[in-house]
Amino acid sequence: MTSVDSNVIFAAVLQHEAHHPVAVQCLRDAGDDGPVFVSPVVYAELMASKRPEALRDFLVLARISVAWSMPPEVWERAGRAFGDYARQRRSGSVPHRLIADFLIAAHAAHHGLRVLTFDRTVYDAMFPDLLVTPR
């Protein structure tokens, strides 16, 4: 089972993106491995775009569901990881990231999902137990 980051969906839907062919293939491969989901955070990111209807239609056509459950453990793990990351950020050792990235990672970890993303920064740095693709 796979949780898809918004950057992959944007690349698949907005065909001018450089990652479009890779995104489409990665989504096909993920679907071959079982159910594919987005977190509520990714869904919100998609709905904030200029083309929310196209993105919502894409989710339906691609059979990507929203895994709506985000219990307190998800929020707590994301908050702790974000705090640790922010402390590292002050030392200048990591780039700036938003808490949304940490919520996506904690959500996937909680539900036992691998993450499909084109930006591994937060996942690799703060969620080493999480399976992230593509490698």
N, C-alpha and C positions, 0 to 999 in steps of 0.2 A: 504494500500500500504506500502511496506517495502523496506528499503535500507539495503543491506547486507554489513557488514564489511568484509574485506579480511580474517580475522582470521577464520571466519565461512566457507568461501569457501575453504581455504587451508585445514581445517579439513575435509571437505566433500570429497575433491578430493584426498588428500594424506591419504589414508586409514590407514596408520600406526599411525596417530595422535590419541591421547587418546580421543579427543572430536568427533571422526568420527560419531558414531551412533547418538549422540545428534545433531550434525550439520545437518545430513541428515534429521532427524525428524523435526528440526526447519525450515529447508528450505521447507519441505513438508507443514508444518503448515502455513508458510508465504504465499505459493502459494495458499492455500485454502482461504486465506483472501484477495486476490486480486493480482494485478501486483507486481512483485519483480524487484528491480533495484539494480545497483551498481552506485556509483558516478564515475566521471572520475578519481578521485584520487585513488579509489580502483582498477579501471581497470588498471591504471598505475602500482600499486603495484603488481597486478597479472602478468602483462607482464614483470616485472622485475625478476620473478622467473626463476628457471631452467627449468620449464615445461610450458612455455606460451601457446603452442598449446593445451595442454591438458586442461588448465584452460579456454581458449577461447572456446574449444569444450564443456566443461562442462556448460558454461554460455548459450550456444545455446540449449543444451539438457535440461537444467533445466528451460529454458524460462526466463532467467534473462537478462534484457535489461540494457543498459547504459543510464542513465539520464544525457545527455551531458551538459545541460544548467547550467552554473555557472555565473550568472550575478554579477555585482559589489557588490550587497548587500551581497552575499554569502562570497566574499573575505573580505569585510569590517567586517562582524560579526565574521568571523574566526580570522581575525587579532586582533580585540579588545579582543576576548576571550583568544587568545594565549598570548597577552600582560598581561592581568590580571593573567593568570595562571603562566606566567614567574615571575611576581612579588611575587606570593605566593611561587613559587619554591625557590626563593632566601631566603625565611624565613625557608625553609626546611620542609614545611608542605605538599608538594605533590611530587610525583615521576616525573622524567623527561619524557616528551612526545614531539613528533614531531608535527610540524604544520599540517601535513597531517591529524592527528586525528581531529583537529579543523575544517579543510576544509570538512571532511566527515560529521561531526555533523552539521555544518552550512548549507551544501548542503541539508541534510535531513530535517532540520527545515524549510528551504526556500520552499521546495517542499511539505511540509506537510506529510512527510514519517516517520514511526517509524523506529528505527534502530535495526537490529539483530546483536548482537556482543557477544563475550566471554570476552571482556575487557571493562567494563563500566566506567573506571576511569575518562576519560575526559568528557564523556557524563553526568555523574551524577554530577561532580564538576562544570562544566561550562555551561551546557545546561539543566537546571532543568525542562524546559518546554517540553523537547523532550521525547517521549515515547520510552523506550529502553527495548528490550526483549533479551534473556529470563530473567525473574525476579528471 
